Amino acid sequence: LETTVVNGEMRWKQENSGGGFWMYRGKIVSRDSIAGTVALADWPQLPPGDQPPRGTFGLVRRPPGK
């Protein structure tokens, strides 16, 4: 993974099994949570004119057993 921090936002890139890269951008939104966006870049199967897959994610630390 290639990870950087820009203006308080963590960014990282992860290779996609079908080509291209997943690009993540996230920020700490509370003491135990990170939220952000993810988008597929340079995907060779993307038809011309279509938008690449994208979405949001959230990571939350929880106590054991919950």
PDB file of N, CA, C and O in Angstrom:
ATOM      1  N   LEU A   1       0.842  -1.189   0.000  1.00  0.00           N
ATOM      2  CA  LEU A   1       0.000   0.000   0.000  1.00  0.00           C
ATOM      3  C   LEU A   1       0.880   1.243   0.000  1.00  0.00           C
ATOM      4  O   LEU A   1       1.914   1.298   0.667  1.00  0.00           O
ATOM      5  N   GLU A   2       0.456   2.207  -0.742  1.00  0.00           N
ATOM      6  CA  GLU A   2       1.126   3.508  -0.731  1.00  0.00           C
ATOM      7  C   GLU A   2       0.261   4.444   0.100  1.00  0.00           C
ATOM      8  O   GLU A   2      -0.847   4.791  -0.309  1.00  0.00           O
ATOM      9  N   THR A   3       0.761   4.858   1.272  1.00  0.00           N
ATOM     10  CA  THR A   3      -0.028   5.670   2.189  1.00  0.00           C
ATOM     11  C   THR A   3       0.607   7.037   2.378  1.00  0.00           C
ATOM     12  O   THR A   3       1.818   7.147   2.570  1.00  0.00           O
ATOM     13  N   THR A   4      -0.222   8.089   2.320  1.00  0.00           N
ATOM     14  CA  THR A   4       0.227   9.454   2.582  1.00  0.00           C
ATOM     15  C   THR A   4      -0.820  10.150   3.443  1.00  0.00           C
ATOM     16  O   THR A   4      -1.958   9.692   3.549  1.00  0.00           O
ATOM     17  N   VAL A   5      -0.423  11.263   4.056  1.00  0.00           N
ATOM     18  CA  VAL A   5      -1.357  12.110   4.792  1.00  0.00           C
ATOM     19  C   VAL A   5      -1.254  13.509   4.202  1.00  0.00           C
ATOM     20  O   VAL A   5      -0.172  14.093   4.150  1.00  0.00           O
ATOM     21  N   VAL A   6      -2.393  14.042   3.756  1.00  0.00           N
ATOM     22  CA  VAL A   6      -2.456  15.367   3.148  1.00  0.00           C
ATOM     23  C   VAL A   6      -3.577  16.140   3.828  1.00  0.00           C
ATOM     24  O   VAL A   6      -4.733  15.719   3.793  1.00  0.00           O
ATOM     25  N   ASN A   7      -3.240  17.267   4.445  1.00  0.00           N
ATOM     26  CA  ASN A   7      -4.237  18.115   5.127  1.00  0.00           C
ATOM     27  C   ASN A   7      -5.108  17.319   6.102  1.00  0.00           C
ATOM     28  O   ASN A   7      -6.323  17.512   6.150  1.00  0.00           O
ATOM     29  N   GLY A   8      -4.497  16.438   6.868  1.00  0.00           N
ATOM     30  CA  GLY A   8      -5.237  15.662   7.863  1.00  0.00           C
ATOM     31  C   GLY A   8      -6.042  14.510   7.300  1.00  0.00           C
ATOM     32  O   GLY A   8      -6.804  13.877   8.030  1.00  0.00           O
ATOM     33  N   GLU A   9      -5.891  14.229   6.028  1.00  0.00           N
ATOM     34  CA  GLU A   9      -6.623  13.145   5.377  1.00  0.00           C
ATOM     35  C   GLU A   9      -5.630  12.044   4.987  1.00  0.00           C
ATOM     36  O   GLU A   9      -4.641  12.301   4.301  1.00  0.00           O
ATOM     37  N   MET A  10      -5.909  10.819   5.436  1.00  0.00           N
ATOM     38  CA  MET A  10      -5.066   9.697   5.073  1.00  0.00           C
ATOM     39  C   MET A  10      -5.512   9.175   3.714  1.00  0.00           C
ATOM     40  O   MET A  10      -6.704   8.992   3.471  1.00  0.00           O
ATOM     41  N   ARG A  11      -4.550   8.938   2.834  1.00  0.00           N
ATOM     42  CA  ARG A  11      -4.839   8.439   1.488  1.00  0.00           C
ATOM     43  C   ARG A  11      -3.980   7.209   1.240  1.00  0.00           C
ATOM     44  O   ARG A  11      -2.790   7.185   1.555  1.00  0.00           O
ATOM     45  N   TRP A  12      -4.606   6.194   0.674  1.00  0.00           N
ATOM     46  CA  TRP A  12      -3.832   5.023   0.306  1.00  0.00           C
ATOM     47  C   TRP A  12      -4.413   4.367  -0.924  1.00  0.00           C
ATOM     48  O   TRP A  12      -5.572   4.577  -1.280  1.00  0.00           O
ATOM     49  N   LYS A  13      -3.578   3.566  -1.565  1.00  0.00           N
ATOM     50  CA  LYS A  13      -3.915   2.954  -2.848  1.00  0.00           C
ATOM     51  C   LYS A  13      -3.637   1.464  -2.723  1.00  0.00           C
ATOM     52  O   LYS A  13      -2.601   1.054  -2.198  1.00  0.00           O
ATOM     53  N   GLN A  14      -4.575   0.660  -3.212  1.00  0.00           N
ATOM     54  CA  GLN A  14      -4.440  -0.789  -3.148  1.00  0.00           C
ATOM     55  C   GLN A  14      -4.756  -1.380  -4.515  1.00  0.00           C
ATOM     56  O   GLN A  14      -5.744  -1.010  -5.149  1.00  0.00           O
ATOM     57  N   GLU A  15      -3.916  -2.295  -4.960  1.00  0.00           N
ATOM     58  CA  GLU A  15      -4.096  -2.909  -6.270  1.00  0.00           C
ATOM     59  C   GLU A  15      -5.403  -3.708  -6.322  1.00  0.00           C
ATOM     60  O   GLU A  15      -5.761  -4.391  -5.363  1.00  0.00           O
ATOM     61  N   ASN A  16      -6.105  -3.613  -7.446  1.00  0.00           N
ATOM     62  CA  ASN A  16      -7.340  -4.363  -7.675  1.00  0.00           C
ATOM     63  C   ASN A  16      -7.004  -5.641  -8.442  1.00  0.00           C
ATOM     64  O   ASN A  16      -6.176  -5.610  -9.353  1.00  0.00           O
ATOM     65  N   SER A  17      -7.626  -6.752  -8.092  1.00  0.00           N
ATOM     66  CA  SER A  17      -7.322  -8.033  -8.743  1.00  0.00           C
ATOM     67  C   SER A  17      -7.656  -8.033 -10.233  1.00  0.00           C
ATOM     68  O   SER A  17      -7.054  -8.790 -10.995  1.00  0.00           O
ATOM     69  N   GLY A  18      -8.602  -7.199 -10.662  1.00  0.00           N
ATOM     70  CA  GLY A  18      -8.983  -7.140 -12.071  1.00  0.00           C
ATOM     71  C   GLY A  18      -8.331  -5.997 -12.827  1.00  0.00           C
ATOM     72  O   GLY A  18      -8.787  -5.630 -13.910  1.00  0.00           O
ATOM     73  N   GLY A  19      -7.271  -5.432 -12.271  1.00  0.00           N
ATOM     74  CA  GLY A  19      -6.590  -4.301 -12.889  1.00  0.00           C
ATOM     75  C   GLY A  19      -7.011  -2.992 -12.258  1.00  0.00           C
ATOM     76  O   GLY A  19      -8.104  -2.890 -11.701  1.00  0.00           O
ATOM     77  N   GLY A  20      -6.176  -2.019 -12.339  1.00  0.00           N
ATOM     78  CA  GLY A  20      -6.443  -0.723 -11.728  1.00  0.00           C
ATOM     79  C   GLY A  20      -6.114  -0.724 -10.240  1.00  0.00           C
ATOM     80  O   GLY A  20      -5.496  -1.655  -9.724  1.00  0.00           O
ATOM     81  N   PHE A  21      -6.540   0.339  -9.565  1.00  0.00           N
ATOM     82  CA  PHE A  21      -6.241   0.519  -8.147  1.00  0.00           C
ATOM     83  C   PHE A  21      -7.451   1.082  -7.415  1.00  0.00           C
ATOM     84  O   PHE A  21      -8.173   1.924  -7.950  1.00  0.00           O
ATOM     85  N   TRP A  22      -7.668   0.615  -6.194  1.00  0.00           N
ATOM     86  CA  TRP A  22      -8.656   1.222  -5.306  1.00  0.00           C
ATOM     87  C   TRP A  22      -7.963   2.379  -4.595  1.00  0.00           C
ATOM     88  O   TRP A  22      -6.908   2.200  -3.986  1.00  0.00           O
ATOM     89  N   MET A  23      -8.560   3.565  -4.676  1.00  0.00           N
ATOM     90  CA  MET A  23      -8.005   4.758  -4.051  1.00  0.00           C
ATOM     91  C   MET A  23      -8.880   5.120  -2.848  1.00  0.00           C
ATOM     92  O   MET A  23     -10.067   5.409  -2.998  1.00  0.00           O
ATOM     93  N   TYR A  24      -8.283   5.101  -1.662  1.00  0.00           N
ATOM     94  CA  TYR A  24      -8.992   5.387  -0.420  1.00  0.00           C
ATOM     95  C   TYR A  24      -8.587   6.748   0.116  1.00  0.00           C
ATOM     96  O   TYR A  24      -7.430   7.154   0.006  1.00  0.00           O
ATOM     97  N   ARG A  25      -9.566   7.459   0.705  1.00  0.00           N
ATOM     98  CA  ARG A  25      -9.331   8.727   1.394  1.00  0.00           C
ATOM     99  C   ARG A  25     -10.159   8.708   2.668  1.00  0.00           C
ATOM    100  O   ARG A  25     -11.375   8.525   2.611  1.00  0.00           O
ATOM    101  N   GLY A  26      -9.527   8.893   3.806  1.00  0.00           N
ATOM    102  CA  GLY A  26     -10.264   8.832   5.058  1.00  0.00           C
ATOM    103  C   GLY A  26      -9.772   9.820   6.086  1.00  0.00           C
ATOM    104  O   GLY A  26      -8.618  10.248   6.059  1.00  0.00           O
ATOM    105  N   LYS A  27     -10.672  10.182   7.002  1.00  0.00           N
ATOM    106  CA  LYS A  27     -10.352  11.096   8.103  1.00  0.00           C
ATOM    107  C   LYS A  27     -10.878  10.525   9.409  1.00  0.00           C
ATOM    108  O   LYS A  27     -11.868   9.793   9.431  1.00  0.00           O
ATOM    109  N   ILE A  28     -10.205  10.868  10.486  1.00  0.00           N
ATOM    110  CA  ILE A  28     -10.702  10.514  11.813  1.00  0.00           C
ATOM    111  C   ILE A  28     -11.914  11.406  12.081  1.00  0.00           C
ATOM    112  O   ILE A  28     -11.816  12.632  12.021  1.00  0.00           O
ATOM    113  N   VAL A  29     -13.059  10.782  12.379  1.00  0.00           N
ATOM    114  CA  VAL A  29     -14.280  11.555  12.630  1.00  0.00           C
ATOM    115  C   VAL A  29     -14.674  11.549  14.101  1.00  0.00           C
ATOM    116  O   VAL A  29     -15.500  12.357  14.525  1.00  0.00           O
ATOM    117  N   SER A  30     -14.099  10.658  14.867  1.00  0.00           N
ATOM    118  CA  SER A  30     -14.254  10.649  16.317  1.00  0.00           C
ATOM    119  C   SER A  30     -13.073   9.875  16.885  1.00  0.00           C
ATOM    120  O   SER A  30     -12.233   9.385  16.129  1.00  0.00           O
ATOM    121  N   ARG A  31     -13.001   9.763  18.169  1.00  0.00           N
ATOM    122  CA  ARG A  31     -11.861   9.092  18.806  1.00  0.00           C
ATOM    123  C   ARG A  31     -11.671   7.663  18.303  1.00  0.00           C
ATOM    124  O   ARG A  31     -10.541   7.180  18.228  1.00  0.00           O
ATOM    125  N   ASP A  32     -12.756   6.988  17.962  1.00  0.00           N
ATOM    126  CA  ASP A  32     -12.690   5.583  17.572  1.00  0.00           C
ATOM    127  C   ASP A  32     -13.174   5.301  16.157  1.00  0.00           C
ATOM    128  O   ASP A  32     -13.440   4.144  15.830  1.00  0.00           O
ATOM    129  N   SER A  33     -13.298   6.311  15.308  1.00  0.00           N
ATOM    130  CA  SER A  33     -13.892   6.091  13.979  1.00  0.00           C
ATOM    131  C   SER A  33     -13.138   6.820  12.871  1.00  0.00           C
ATOM    132  O   SER A  33     -12.623   7.923  13.051  1.00  0.00           O
ATOM    133  N   ILE A  34     -13.098   6.159  11.728  1.00  0.00           N
ATOM    134  CA  ILE A  34     -12.557   6.746  10.502  1.00  0.00           C
ATOM    135  C   ILE A  34     -13.628   6.585   9.430  1.00  0.00           C
ATOM    136  O   ILE A  34     -14.251   5.529   9.328  1.00  0.00           O
ATOM    137  N   ALA A  35     -13.841   7.622   8.636  1.00  0.00           N
ATOM    138  CA  ALA A  35     -14.807   7.550   7.539  1.00  0.00           C
ATOM    139  C   ALA A  35     -14.170   8.146   6.296  1.00  0.00           C
ATOM    140  O   ALA A  35     -13.308   9.021   6.381  1.00  0.00           O
ATOM    141  N   GLY A  36     -14.607   7.658   5.136  1.00  0.00           N
ATOM    142  CA  GLY A  36     -14.029   8.196   3.916  1.00  0.00           C
ATOM    143  C   GLY A  36     -14.673   7.669   2.657  1.00  0.00           C
ATOM    144  O   GLY A  36     -15.782   7.136   2.672  1.00  0.00           O
ATOM    145  N   THR A  37     -13.940   7.832   1.558  1.00  0.00           N
ATOM    146  CA  THR A  37     -14.431   7.429   0.247  1.00  0.00           C
ATOM    147  C   THR A  37     -13.441   6.456  -0.399  1.00  0.00           C
ATOM    148  O   THR A  37     -12.266   6.403  -0.037  1.00  0.00           O
ATOM    149  N   VAL A  38     -13.945   5.699  -1.353  1.00  0.00           N
ATOM    150  CA  VAL A  38     -13.122   4.764  -2.111  1.00  0.00           C
ATOM    151  C   VAL A  38     -13.594   4.797  -3.559  1.00  0.00           C
ATOM    152  O   VAL A  38     -14.793   4.868  -3.827  1.00  0.00           O
ATOM    153  N   ALA A  39     -12.639   4.743  -4.494  1.00  0.00           N
ATOM    154  CA  ALA A  39     -12.978   4.746  -5.927  1.00  0.00           C
ATOM    155  C   ALA A  39     -11.959   3.897  -6.674  1.00  0.00           C
ATOM    156  O   ALA A  39     -10.783   3.856  -6.311  1.00  0.00           O
ATOM    157  N   LEU A  40     -12.416   3.228  -7.708  1.00  0.00           N
ATOM    158  CA  LEU A  40     -11.546   2.412  -8.540  1.00  0.00           C
ATOM    159  C   LEU A  40     -10.977   3.275  -9.662  1.00  0.00           C
ATOM    160  O   LEU A  40     -11.729   3.892 -10.417  1.00  0.00           O
ATOM    161  N   ALA A  41      -9.655   3.317  -9.772  1.00  0.00           N
ATOM    162  CA  ALA A  41      -8.988   4.128 -10.786  1.00  0.00           C
ATOM    163  C   ALA A  41      -8.234   3.230 -11.767  1.00  0.00           C
ATOM    164  O   ALA A  41      -7.763   2.154 -11.401  1.00  0.00           O
ATOM    165  N   ASP A  42      -8.127   3.681 -13.001  1.00  0.00           N
ATOM    166  CA  ASP A  42      -7.360   2.975 -14.046  1.00  0.00           C
ATOM    167  C   ASP A  42      -7.840   1.548 -14.270  1.00  0.00           C
ATOM    168  O   ASP A  42      -7.027   0.654 -14.505  1.00  0.00           O
ATOM    169  N   TRP A  43      -9.143   1.324 -14.200  1.00  0.00           N
ATOM    170  CA  TRP A  43      -9.716  -0.011 -14.375  1.00  0.00           C
ATOM    171  C   TRP A  43      -9.827  -0.299 -15.864  1.00  0.00           C
ATOM    172  O   TRP A  43     -10.577   0.386 -16.560  1.00  0.00           O
ATOM    173  N   PRO A  44      -9.103  -1.293 -16.373  1.00  0.00           N
ATOM    174  CA  PRO A  44      -9.094  -1.534 -17.812  1.00  0.00           C
ATOM    175  C   PRO A  44     -10.433  -2.009 -18.389  1.00  0.00           C
ATOM    176  O   PRO A  44     -10.664  -1.831 -19.585  1.00  0.00           O
ATOM    177  N   GLN A  45     -11.321  -2.606 -17.588  1.00  0.00           N
ATOM    178  CA  GLN A  45     -12.602  -3.112 -18.099  1.00  0.00           C
ATOM    179  C   GLN A  45     -13.699  -2.049 -18.145  1.00  0.00           C
ATOM    180  O   GLN A  45     -14.807  -2.335 -18.599  1.00  0.00           O
ATOM    181  N   LEU A  46     -13.416  -0.843 -17.691  1.00  0.00           N
ATOM    182  CA  LEU A  46     -14.437   0.204 -17.655  1.00  0.00           C
ATOM    183  C   LEU A  46     -14.807   0.631 -19.081  1.00  0.00           C
ATOM    184  O   LEU A  46     -13.951   1.095 -19.835  1.00  0.00           O
ATOM    185  N   PRO A  47     -16.095   0.470 -19.449  1.00  0.00           N
ATOM    186  CA  PRO A  47     -16.518   0.903 -20.790  1.00  0.00           C
ATOM    187  C   PRO A  47     -16.353   2.423 -20.948  1.00  0.00           C
ATOM    188  O   PRO A  47     -16.537   3.166 -19.984  1.00  0.00           O
ATOM    189  N   PRO A  48     -16.015   2.877 -22.134  1.00  0.00           N
ATOM    190  CA  PRO A  48     -15.860   4.319 -22.378  1.00  0.00           C
ATOM    191  C   PRO A  48     -17.122   5.083 -21.971  1.00  0.00           C
ATOM    192  O   PRO A  48     -18.236   4.673 -22.297  1.00  0.00           O
ATOM    193  N   GLY A  49     -16.941   6.175 -21.270  1.00  0.00           N
ATOM    194  CA  GLY A  49     -18.055   7.019 -20.854  1.00  0.00           C
ATOM    195  C   GLY A  49     -18.683   6.618 -19.527  1.00  0.00           C
ATOM    196  O   GLY A  49     -19.439   7.405 -18.956  1.00  0.00           O
ATOM    197  N   ASP A  50     -18.397   5.418 -19.013  1.00  0.00           N
ATOM    198  CA  ASP A  50     -18.958   4.990 -17.726  1.00  0.00           C
ATOM    199  C   ASP A  50     -18.132   5.539 -16.569  1.00  0.00           C
ATOM    200  O   ASP A  50     -16.940   5.810 -16.714  1.00  0.00           O
ATOM    201  N   GLN A  51     -18.778   5.698 -15.424  1.00  0.00           N
ATOM    202  CA  GLN A  51     -18.094   6.127 -14.213  1.00  0.00           C
ATOM    203  C   GLN A  51     -17.531   4.911 -13.488  1.00  0.00           C
ATOM    204  O   GLN A  51     -18.184   3.867 -13.459  1.00  0.00           O
ATOM    205  N   PRO A  52     -16.344   5.013 -12.904  1.00  0.00           N
ATOM    206  CA  PRO A  52     -15.778   3.876 -12.176  1.00  0.00           C
ATOM    207  C   PRO A  52     -16.548   3.616 -10.883  1.00  0.00           C
ATOM    208  O   PRO A  52     -17.196   4.521 -10.358  1.00  0.00           O
ATOM    209  N   PRO A  53     -16.482   2.376 -10.361  1.00  0.00           N
ATOM    210  CA  PRO A  53     -17.128   2.090  -9.078  1.00  0.00           C
ATOM    211  C   PRO A  53     -16.553   2.996  -7.991  1.00  0.00           C
ATOM    212  O   PRO A  53     -15.353   3.271  -7.961  1.00  0.00           O
ATOM    213  N   ARG A  54     -17.442   3.457  -7.092  1.00  0.00           N
ATOM    214  CA  ARG A  54     -17.021   4.303  -5.974  1.00  0.00           C
ATOM    215  C   ARG A  54     -18.017   4.166  -4.845  1.00  0.00           C
ATOM    216  O   ARG A  54     -19.146   3.719  -5.050  1.00  0.00           O
ATOM    217  N   GLY A  55     -17.597   4.551  -3.653  1.00  0.00           N
ATOM    218  CA  GLY A  55     -18.495   4.472  -2.512  1.00  0.00           C
ATOM    219  C   GLY A  55     -17.869   5.092  -1.277  1.00  0.00           C
ATOM    220  O   GLY A  55     -16.883   5.825  -1.354  1.00  0.00           O
ATOM    221  N   THR A  56     -18.463   4.782  -0.144  1.00  0.00           N
ATOM    222  CA  THR A  56     -17.971   5.293   1.129  1.00  0.00           C
ATOM    223  C   THR A  56     -17.657   4.115   2.049  1.00  0.00           C
ATOM    224  O   THR A  56     -18.111   2.995   1.817  1.00  0.00           O
ATOM    225  N   PHE A  57     -16.882   4.381   3.087  1.00  0.00           N
ATOM    226  CA  PHE A  57     -16.578   3.352   4.073  1.00  0.00           C
ATOM    227  C   PHE A  57     -16.505   3.982   5.453  1.00  0.00           C
ATOM    228  O   PHE A  57     -16.314   5.190   5.592  1.00  0.00           O
ATOM    229  N   GLY A  58     -16.659   3.150   6.465  1.00  0.00           N
ATOM    230  CA  GLY A  58     -16.508   3.572   7.848  1.00  0.00           C
ATOM    231  C   GLY A  58     -15.838   2.465   8.646  1.00  0.00           C
ATOM    232  O   GLY A  58     -16.190   1.293   8.513  1.00  0.00           O
ATOM    233  N   LEU A  59     -14.890   2.834   9.460  1.00  0.00           N
ATOM    234  CA  LEU A  59     -14.222   1.892  10.359  1.00  0.00           C
ATOM    235  C   LEU A  59     -14.471   2.353  11.779  1.00  0.00           C
ATOM    236  O   LEU A  59     -14.262   3.520  12.110  1.00  0.00           O
ATOM    237  N   VAL A  60     -14.924   1.420  12.626  1.00  0.00           N
ATOM    238  CA  VAL A  60     -15.236   1.757  14.007  1.00  0.00           C
ATOM    239  C   VAL A  60     -14.573   0.731  14.920  1.00  0.00           C
ATOM    240  O   VAL A  60     -14.753  -0.473  14.737  1.00  0.00           O
ATOM    241  N   ARG A  61     -13.813   1.199  15.896  1.00  0.00           N
ATOM    242  CA  ARG A  61     -13.216   0.303  16.870  1.00  0.00           C
ATOM    243  C   ARG A  61     -14.265   0.008  17.929  1.00  0.00           C
ATOM    244  O   ARG A  61     -14.900   0.922  18.454  1.00  0.00           O
ATOM    245  N   ARG A  62     -14.445  -1.269  18.243  1.00  0.00           N
ATOM    246  CA  ARG A  62     -15.447  -1.678  19.234  1.00  0.00           C
ATOM    247  C   ARG A  62     -14.797  -2.544  20.298  1.00  0.00           C
ATOM    248  O   ARG A  62     -13.805  -3.223  20.033  1.00  0.00           O
ATOM    249  N   PRO A  63     -15.349  -2.521  21.493  1.00  0.00           N
ATOM    250  CA  PRO A  63     -14.813  -3.373  22.545  1.00  0.00           C
ATOM    251  C   PRO A  63     -14.976  -4.845  22.184  1.00  0.00           C
ATOM    252  O   PRO A  63     -15.903  -5.192  21.452  1.00  0.00           O
ATOM    253  N   PRO A  64     -14.099  -5.719  22.679  1.00  0.00           N
ATOM    254  CA  PRO A  64     -14.220  -7.167  22.397  1.00  0.00           C
ATOM    255  C   PRO A  64     -15.622  -7.674  22.772  1.00  0.00           C
ATOM    256  O   PRO A  64     -16.204  -7.260  23.775  1.00  0.00           O
ATOM    257  N   GLY A  65     -16.138  -8.574  21.944  1.00  0.00           N
ATOM    258  CA  GLY A  65     -17.424  -9.181  22.236  1.00  0.00           C
ATOM    259  C   GLY A  65     -18.633  -8.418  21.747  1.00  0.00           C
ATOM    260  O   GLY A  65     -19.759  -8.869  21.960  1.00  0.00           O
ATOM    261  N   LYS A  66     -18.448  -7.283  21.101  1.00  0.00           N
ATOM    262  CA  LYS A  66     -19.600  -6.509  20.610  1.00  0.00           C
ATOM    263  C   LYS A  66     -19.672  -6.542  19.119  1.00  0.00           C
ATOM    264  O   LYS A  66     -20.576  -5.946  18.532  1.00  0.00           O
TER     265      LYS A  66
END
